[in-house]
Amino acid sequence: MFDSGIGGLSVLRALRTLAPHVDVVYFGDTENAPYGEKSSREIATLVSMALRRLHAQGATNIINACNSASVSALSELIDLLRLNVFDVVEMVGPTVSTLAPLQKKIVLFGTPATIQAGLYQRAFEELGITIDTVAIPPLADLIEKGASAEEIRPVVERAVKEAVERGAEIISFSCTHYPFVKNLFEDALQKEKSAAVLFDPAEAVAQEAARRFGMEGNGTLRFLVSKESPIFESHVERLFGSAPYSIEPAGPIYWALKTI
């Protein structure tokens, strides 16, 4: 599994709840997190390097927990790097397959990179569904850096107000950082007197991974980080402290450029 930082831990939590014995190596690119406001070219480079790092650890089944970083959009680069051995579960498919049948007004919250990539919009359009999107530029960065609720609240409230004005019945998180402040989204919806439902795709993604990969193992849980992060470590301890795990500094992600 990989993510730009702590966001993917919300997906890993769902995966471990579903399959506590699955063996996982999680790479968090804490040095470059978050990806949401980076250029598509830079994101492509970072994703390819993350895949190389996981490949070096023996991974063949990948959960891409970073909505800003589509592996499917990197097919040519993956072929070039000879990394087409991967079987990949991304966030888009399970989200769309869960929400599409509900026939509700969907507003998607995400980073600028995710919204601009248009993967969700196109996936819904293929099913004849038009969704609205709201980019929240600073939010993933604030969460990654451990900002206070007082700093985050006005950012969340502005986004929720816009979604409500667009008639949202379902608000889907297309950034895995956002569930860490779900309570602030709930407060904002209450303030707007809205009955819109918040959707966190983590469970749907975990179920898809279980279906595709199988979930047998010894419960090994390893975290690799490109830069040591007390915030990352505190989230890991809070979410997974009851099980054995290791956090290993893996060095800057750009080391892999030298091997190409």
Secondary structure, DSSP 8 states (H G I E B T S, - for coil): -EESSSTTHHHHHHHHHH-TT--EEEEE-TTT---TTS-HHHHHHHHHHHHHHHHHTT--EEEB--TT--SGGGHHHHHHTT-TT-EEE-SHHHHHHHHGGG---EEEEE-HHHHHH-HHHHHHHTTT---EEEE-TTHHHHHHTT--HHHHHHHHHHHHHHHHHTT-SEEEE-STTGGGGHHHHHHHHHHTT---EEE-THHHHHHHHHHHH---S---EEEEESS--HHHHHHHHHHHTTS--EEEE---GGGGGGG-
